């Protein structure tokens, strides 16, 4: 029997470069439990910074035309690893962009370690894997405290590699493919630039089965109406049941839980026809998100949702610069002296930040992945029975109820 599940994969790469290390295993199969002192000190308010950053990032990337899928968790964790090597104005700019101003580095790192543990152990029926790695150019001496912090708090694997080898990019991409279970097979393009000294990589893999599955027999081809006019045929899944549901004059929203614990769920927001997705996105802020979550009530109704598979890839360099991190990308001004102390600080900068995601949604569940690399160089209306037919552009997010973390958020303009 072929058990399809919801799958999401995300990948982020940060590339550090120059202007004009020791090795360790790169995979953590079973995450060790952190000390109780770290777990008991977990602060949701600190973890919420990732979500605040995520909504800002989404607002910068959305264009009203194409499908979008980002992982705030993936991007924020990869940038937090990089943040550990920043100093002075560069550190201040990154803190403002990441919404972590006023949070000391140790608190941030310890909180991220607790978050990683809580997410990876959330539900035995939900597979969530988050892997981090640092790939360093052979011949450079990196700061031992920087490496130790990334190992201890982000469980990052450390690998020294001859970037001049013909297969160097293939070696890194093989790690990505392995940690996204084959969903993302390339994020680094070879040959690697001769001034690149490090790649910081985060990969997220999510596979969850609906708590209440859709019946394949109930799926039928139906039209999906695109924002710019016209329609496309899509397989429309159909189920009637009791769901956490919210309806306002501006949208309908439903929570579709995964697994046994129902901690993790996909939220689907269907804007009113008179408002449209673009109008809804104008109100899509962290504050509104938090307010909306309090309004869901268990309600019986019918949900019709497209079955879809989407991929998304984008450079976040210009976006992050526009969000306030421009100095980190400036070869003459960036300061990452806490990363490579042996090189003048102004000569190390972020050259590229790549983000790549994949999602598959079907009757059984969701499979998704994300990867990020940094390259150094309101009030609800009374409802008795709802009908929610998602046959036009919509917003969705995959969220963990206990930590508040948003693993993925995106919009579907065309599910075909």
C-alpha positions in Angstrom: 0.0 0.0 0.0 1.3 3.5 -0.9 0.9 5.7 2.1 1.2 9.3 0.8 1.6 11.9 3.5 1.9 15.7 3.6 5.5 16.5 2.9 7.3 19.8 3.2 11.0 20.3 2.7 12.8 23.5 3.2 16.5 24.4 2.7 18.4 27.6 3.4 22.1 28.3 2.5 24.1 31.2 3.7 27.4 31.8 1.8 30.2 33.7 3.5 32.9 35.2 1.3 36.0 37.2 1.3 36.4 40.4 -0.7 39.1 41.0 -3.5 38.7 23.2 10.7 38.0 20.4 12.3 35.5 17.8 11.0 32.5 16.1 12.7 29.5 13.9 11.8 27.0 15.9 9.9 23.8 14.1 10.8 22.1 13.8 14.2 19.8 10.9 13.9 18.4 11.1 17.4 18.5 14.5 19.1 19.8 14.2 22.7 17.7 15.8 25.4 19.1 19.2 26.5 19.5 19.9 30.2 16.3 20.6 32.1 17.7 24.1 32.9 17.5 24.9 29.2 14.1 23.3 28.5 12.5 24.9 31.6 13.8 28.3 30.6 12.2 28.2 27.1 10.4 31.5 26.4 7.7 31.6 23.8 8.2 35.3 23.4 11.7 34.7 22.2 10.6 32.0 19.8 7.9 34.4 18.5 10.7 36.6 17.1 11.0 34.0 14.3 7.3 34.4 13.5 7.6 38.2 13.5 10.5 38.0 11.2 8.6 35.5 9.0 5.6 37.7 8.4 7.9 40.6 7.5 9.8 38.3 5.1 6.6 37.0 3.5 5.4 40.6 3.0 8.6 41.4 1.1 8.5 38.3 -1.1 4.9 38.1 -2.1 4.2 39.4 -5.5 0.5 38.6 -6.0 1.2 36.5 -9.1 3.2 33.4 -8.2 2.9 30.6 -5.6 5.0 31.3 -2.5 6.3 29.0 0.2 8.8 29.9 2.9 10.0 28.5 6.2 10.4 31.2 8.8 12.0 28.6 11.1 14.6 27.6 8.5 15.6 31.1 7.5 15.7 32.4 11.1 17.8 29.4 12.4 20.3 29.7 9.6 20.6 33.5 10.2 20.9 32.9 13.9 23.9 30.6 13.3 25.4 33.4 11.2 24.5 36.0 13.9 26.8 34.2 16.3 29.7 35.4 14.3 28.7 39.0 13.8 29.9 42.1 15.7 29.2 45.8 16.1 26.9 47.5 13.5 26.5 44.2 11.6 25.2 42.5 14.7 22.8 45.4 15.5 21.4 45.4 12.0 20.9 41.6 12.0 19.2 41.8 15.4 16.8 44.5 14.1 15.9 42.4 11.0 15.5 39.2 13.0 13.4 41.0 15.7 15.8 39.9 18.4 16.9 43.3 19.7 17.4 43.3 23.5 17.9 39.5 23.7 21.4 38.5 24.7 23.2 35.9 22.6 23.2 33.2 25.2 19.4 33.5 25.8 18.8 33.3 22.1 21.0 30.3 21.6 19.6 28.4 24.6 16.0 29.1 23.5 16.7 27.9 20.0 18.1 24.7 21.3 15.0 24.1 23.4 12.8 25.0 20.4 14.7 22.4 18.2 14.0 19.7 20.8 10.4 20.6 21.4 9.7 20.6 17.6 11.6 17.4 16.9 9.8 15.5 19.7 6.3 17.0 19.2 4.4 13.9 18.0 5.4 10.3 17.3 3.2 10.3 14.2 4.7 13.5 12.8 8.1 13.4 11.3 10.0 16.7 11.7 13.7 16.8 11.1 15.8 19.9 11.4 19.4 19.7 10.5 22.2 22.3 10.5 25.7 22.2 9.1 28.7 24.4 8.6 31.0 23.8 5.6 34.4 25.5 5.9 37.0 26.1 3.3 40.2 24.1 4.0 43.1 26.3 5.1 41.2 28.9 7.2 41.1 29.0 11.0 37.6 29.7 12.3 36.8 31.0 15.7 36.6 28.0 18.1 33.8 29.6 20.3 31.7 30.4 17.2 32.0 26.8 16.1 31.3 25.5 19.6 28.1 27.6 20.0 26.8 26.3 16.7 27.6 22.8 17.6 26.1 23.0 21.1 23.0 25.0 20.5 22.1 24.3 16.8 23.6 20.8 16.7 25.4 21.8 13.6 27.7 19.4 11.9 31.1 20.8 11.1 33.0 19.8 7.9 36.2 21.2 6.4 36.2 20.8 2.6 38.5 21.7 -0.2 36.2 24.1 -2.1 38.5 23.9 -5.1 37.7 20.3 -5.8 35.5 19.6 -8.8 33.0 17.6 -6.6 32.9 20.1 -3.7 29.4 21.5 -4.5 28.2 17.9 -5.1 29.4 16.9 -1.7 27.4 19.7 0.0 24.3 19.0 -2.2 24.5 15.3 -1.2 24.0 16.4 2.4 21.1 18.5 1.4 19.5 15.7 -0.6 20.0 13.3 2.3 18.5 15.6 4.9 15.5 16.5 2.8 14.9 12.8 1.8 15.5 13.5 -1.8 13.1 16.3 -2.2 15.7 19.0 -2.7 18.8 17.7 -4.5 20.7 20.9 -5.2 21.2 24.3 -3.6 24.9 25.0 -4.3 26.0 25.5 -7.8 29.6 24.5 -8.8 32.2 25.5 -9.2 32.3 27.3 -5.8 33.5 30.9 -6.0 37.2 31.1 -5.0 36.4 33.8 -2.4 33.7 31.7 -0.6 35.0 30.5 2.8 31.9 29.0 4.4 28.4 27.7 3.8 25.9 27.7 6.7 23.1 25.4 5.9 19.7 24.6 7.5 17.4 21.9 6.2 13.9 21.1 7.4 11.8 18.1 6.5 8.2 17.6 7.6 6.0 14.6 7.0 2.6 14.5 8.7 -0.5 12.4 8.4 -3.8 14.1 8.9 -5.5 13.3 12.2 -8.6 12.8 10.1 -7.8 11.8 6.6 -9.6 12.7 3.4 -11.1 9.9 1.5 -9.6 9.4 -2.0 -13.0 8.3 -3.3 -14.4 11.8 -2.4 -11.8 13.7 -4.4 -13.1 15.0 -7.7 -11.8 17.3 -10.4 -13.2 20.8 -9.8 -12.3 24.3 -11.2 -9.9 26.6 -9.3 -10.5 30.3 -10.1 -7.3 32.3 -10.6 -7.0 35.8 -9.3 -6.2 37.3 -12.8 -9.2 35.5 -14.4 -9.5 32.1 -15.9 -9.7 28.7 -14.2 -7.7 25.5 -14.0 -8.9 22.0 -13.2 -7.6 20.6 -9.9 -8.3 17.5 -7.8 -10.4 18.8 -5.0 -10.4 16.8 -1.7 -13.5 16.8 0.3 -14.3 16.0 3.9 -17.1 16.7 6.4 -16.2 16.7 10.1 -15.6 18.7 13.3 -12.8 21.3 12.9 -11.4 24.3 14.6 -12.9 27.0 12.4 -13.1 30.8 12.2 -15.2 33.0 10.0 -15.1 36.8 9.7 -16.4 39.2 7.1 -12.9 39.0 5.5 -12.2 35.3 5.4 -12.9 31.7 6.4 -10.2 29.8 8.2 -9.8 26.2 9.2 -7.2 24.2 11.3 -6.4 20.8 9.9 -4.4 18.9 12.5 -1.7 16.2 12.1 -0.9 13.1 14.1 -2.0 11.8 17.4 -1.2 14.9 19.6 -2.8 17.4 17.1 -0.1 19.9 18.2 0.9 20.6 14.6 -1.6 21.7 12.0 -2.1 23.4 8.7 -4.1 26.6 8.8 -5.9 27.5 5.6 -7.2 31.0 5.2 -9.6 31.6 2.3 -10.2 35.4 1.7 -13.7 36.6 0.9 -14.2 36.9 -2.9 -14.7 40.7 -2.5 -11.4 41.0 -0.7 -9.1 38.6 -2.5 -5.8 37.2 -1.4 -3.9 40.5 -2.0 -6.4 42.3 0.2 -6.1 39.7 2.9 -2.3 39.8 2.8 -2.4 43.5 3.6 -3.7 42.5 7.1 -1.3 39.6 7.5 0.8 40.6 10.5 2.1 38.8 13.6 -0.3 40.7 15.8 -3.3 39.7 13.7 -2.1 36.1 13.4 -2.0 35.8 17.2 -5.4 37.4 17.6 -7.0 35.1 14.9 -5.6 32.0 16.6 -7.7 32.8 19.7 -10.9 32.9 17.7 -11.1 29.4 16.4 -14.0 27.2 17.7 -14.9 23.6 17.1 -17.5 23.6 14.4 -19.0 21.0 12.1 -18.7 21.6 8.4 -17.4 20.7 5.0 -13.9 21.5 3.7 -12.9 21.2 0.1 -9.2 21.7 -0.5 -7.1 21.2 -3.6 -4.5 18.4 -3.7 -1.3 20.1 -4.8 2.5 19.8 -5.1 4.6 23.0 -5.2 8.2 24.0 -5.3 9.7 27.4 -4.6 13.2 28.8 -4.9 14.5 32.3 -4.3 17.6 34.3 -3.4 16.9 36.3 -0.2 19.9 38.6 -0.6 18.0 41.7 -1.9 15.0 41.0 0.4 17.1 40.9 3.5 19.0 44.0 2.4 15.7 45.8 2.0 14.6 44.5 5.5 17.6 46.2 7.1 20.6 43.8 6.8 22.4 45.6 4.0 25.6 46.1 6.0 26.0 42.3 6.4 26.3 42.0 2.6 28.7 44.9 2.2 32.3 43.7 1.6 33.6 47.0 3.0 31.5 47.3 6.0 30.3 43.8 7.2 31.9 42.7 10.5 32.1 39.0 11.2 35.2 39.1 13.2 33.7 36.6 15.7 33.6 34.1 13.0 37.1 34.3 11.5 39.3 36.4 13.8 42.5 35.9 11.8 41.1 38.0 8.9 40.3 41.7 9.0 36.7 41.9 9.9 35.6 44.2 7.1 36.7 41.6 4.5 34.1 38.9 5.5 30.6 39.4 4.3 27.4 37.4 3.4 27.6 36.8 -0.4 24.3 35.0 -0.8 21.3 33.6 1.0 19.3 30.9 -0.9 16.0 29.5 0.2 14.3 26.5 -1.5 11.1 24.7 -0.5 8.8 21.9 -1.5 5.4 20.9 -0.4 3.1 18.0 -1.3 -0.5 17.9 0.1 -2.8 15.0 -0.5 -5.6 13.0 1.1 -3.4 11.3 3.7 -1.3 14.3 4.8 1.5 16.7 4.0 5.1 16.2 3.0 7.3 19.3 3.0 10.9 20.4 3.0 12.8 23.6 3.2 16.5 24.5 3.0 18.3 27.7 3.6 21.9 28.4 2.9 23.9 31.5 3.8 26.9 32.0 1.7 29.5 34.4 3.2 30.3 36.4 0.6 -11.1 39.5 15.5 -14.6 39.0 16.2 -16.1 35.8 14.7 -19.6 35.4 13.4 -22.0 32.7 14.7 -21.7 29.5 12.6 -23.7 26.3 12.9 -22.4 24.4 9.9 -19.7 25.8 7.6 -19.0 25.2 3.9 -15.4 26.1 3.0 -14.6 25.6 -0.7 -11.0 26.5 -1.4 -11.4 27.1 -5.1 -9.5 30.5 -5.4 -6.1 31.8 -4.2 -5.5 31.2 -0.5 -2.9 31.5 2.3 -1.7 28.6 4.5 0.7 28.0 7.4 2.0 24.9 9.3 2.1 25.8 12.9 3.1 24.1 16.2 0.5 25.0 18.9 2.8 24.4 21.9 5.8 26.5 20.9 3.9 28.8 18.6 6.5 28.2 15.9 5.4 28.6 12.2 7.3 26.0 10.3 6.0 27.0 6.9 3.8 29.7 5.4 2.8 30.3 1.8 0.1 31.3 -0.7 -1.3 29.3 -3.6 -2.2 31.3 -6.7 -2.4 28.2 -9.0 -2.3 24.7 -7.5 -2.2 23.1 -10.9 
